[in-house]
Amino acid sequence: MKKIVILGGGISGLAAAFYLQEFAGDAVDITLIDSAARLGGKIISAQEADFVIEGGPDSFITQKTAGLDLCRALGLEDALIGSSRAKHPTYVWSRGRLHPMPEGMMLMAPTMMLPFLRSRLISWPGKARMGMEVLIPRRNDDADESLASFVRRRLGAEALEKIAAPLMAGIHAADPERLSLQSTFPRFVEMEKQYGSLLRGIMQRSRARRHVHARAGAPPPHSPMFQTLRGGLQQLVDALAARLHLSTLLLNCRVLDVTREHGQYRIALSEGSRILADEIIFATPAYVTADWMQGMDSALASKLRSIRYVSTATVSLGYKREDVPHPLDGHGFVVAHNEKRSITACSWSSEKFKHRAPAGSVLLRVFVGGARAESIAEQEEDALAQIAQQELRATMGITASPGFTKVYRWHKGNPQYEVGHAALVAEMDALAARHDGLHLAGAAYDGAGIPDCIQRSIQIAQRIASKRSINRKEAV
Ligand SMILES: Cc1cc2nc3c(=O)[nH]c(=O)nc-3n(C[C@H](O)[C@H](O)[C@H](O)COP(=O)(O)OP(=O)(O)OC[C@H]3O[C@@H](n4cnc5c(N)ncnc54)[C@H](O)[C@@H]3O)c2cc1C
């Protein structure tokens, strides 16, 4: 039986364990080690007076199917809930007020003229510049580019400030001037290449889709963009934990060192014991993995260390509905790039998903920190709760005190996919491949979203299970 050790019990480590069990069955003996007292890593949900509060992720995107597939494999199908249909899915805080994102905005390009022209979010010169997108020649070079450079080049500075930076860079808590377009929004790169214009690409693709549905005689089905679980995403962690047959689970455990001796990995633990492994999966943040790799491969360690992480925090607040003057006809708002606010976004959690707040109440979740305001996220919990309330007063006019606040701080919690990231990951993967049985999982490499993390772990589990030395149960 092959001994596998997984370091890190976030969704990446848990998914690796689950799929290893699925693909290799009894042929593997799995040990999972985490320095925290609980499993789940960034995924953590809490119940507070009938509110369901998320500390980290609140949902996963459905376009990439690995999240949904895993929920289904765990029998969680009945607990899945989709994001609601909203009149104005997103608002933008700009120049002293909340503006609904104009209807028909797709991937930051306007596809419906009237709502776009009527919107007060973008100035007339800004609208004219966005409309000129179709005339901007395509770039004929394959080098990676920052999101900011791409949007400024194709749609202009105002589209960057008010749409792309808060929405797209916001997802990654990133600085748009440093965020890799290729690693985060490859669809934009493809569209520019194929159609010479985003606007033209979006129009042609949606026309083709409509044509297919018209021929089939059915309207395009509505599928929610995001899914979550009724009891919070912690339900996914709990279901995984219940299904795993680990030979050993070590929580609150400090790993001192990882070395390779006589064809096996030796993991030294703080209490003086050691564990041997044929295969080792590092599902920890890249800077943690780097420290363990230092002795074995300093070149790989230094590449791992070069992935920058930034700190963020979330503050959830529960209010009575009558204390929130806004109609809440959307999923929340983002803050335009150059606004001097202390928050980056606010989710109207109980509008985005059902079952998040009891009747007559509202759950809001404020985001702070990220690449451009890290120091705010490093403040104490009480200070963060105060900041959130002040900002909600200024942006949404909420003067009442919340029934409760709950703060989660994520110190160096968000990996940054900077320009050149894909090439860096290819180099790291090539270096890792020189060490038989060593695997790099986690949010730092092929995508930080939950489905991306699961997908990378599936590939690792497949790679291990397909080894001739492992007697595979079945291939999936
Ligand atoms: C505020 C926030 C909101 C987000 N929102 C979304 C969202 O809505 N949708 C989405 O898809 N993604 C979202 N993400 C991203 C997503 O949550 C993460 O990328 C993903 O959960 C990371 O999983 P992971 O297992 O790779 O890492 P982690 O969850 O970070 O797990 C790493 C594990 O390693 C352990 N560890 C660390 N150091 C050591 C050590 N020295 N020894 C042993 N163990 C160690 C940790 O305790 C942890 O359990 C969000 C992230 C944040 C921070």
The ligand as an ORCA input file, in Angstrom:
! r2SCAN-3c Opt
* xyz 0 1
  C     -12.259     36.406      1.698
  C     -12.179     35.391      0.591
  C     -13.272     35.213     -0.240
  C     -13.213     34.278     -1.267
  N     -14.308     34.101     -2.048
  C     -14.324     33.095     -2.948
  C     -15.544     32.732     -3.588
  O     -16.607     33.307     -3.328
  N     -15.501     31.706     -4.478
  C     -14.361     31.001     -4.738
  O     -14.388     30.076     -5.552
  N     -13.197     31.301     -4.113
  C     -13.163     32.314     -3.213
  N     -12.011     32.573     -2.517
  C     -10.805     31.790     -2.818
  C     -10.886     30.377     -2.220
  O     -11.605     30.410     -1.020
  C      -9.493     29.849     -1.906
  O      -8.616     30.065     -2.986
  C      -9.533     28.344     -1.610
  O     -10.483     28.070     -0.605
  C      -8.139     27.917     -1.216
  O      -8.134     26.568     -0.851
  P      -6.754     25.836     -0.532
  O      -7.071     24.512      0.020
  O      -5.882     25.883     -1.736
  O      -6.039     26.765      0.553
  P      -6.487     27.100      2.063
  O      -7.946     27.084      2.206
  O      -5.727     28.310      2.387
  O      -5.903     25.848      2.849
  C      -4.555     25.738      3.185
  C      -4.467     24.901      4.441
  O      -3.089     24.826      4.796
  C      -2.999     24.921      6.185
  N      -1.658     25.376      6.568
  C      -1.117     26.599      6.451
  N       0.129     26.612      6.951
  C       0.384     25.354      7.368
  C       1.500     24.717      7.987
  N       2.627     25.393      8.264
  N       1.417     23.405      8.282
  C       0.292     22.699      8.000
  N      -0.793     23.250      7.438
  C      -0.749     24.553      7.126
  C      -4.080     25.922      6.574
  O      -4.442     25.799      7.943
  C      -5.198     25.535      5.626
  O      -6.083     24.604      6.201
  C     -12.026     33.507     -1.481
  C     -10.922     33.701     -0.651
  C     -10.994     34.619      0.398
  C      -9.811     34.792      1.301
*
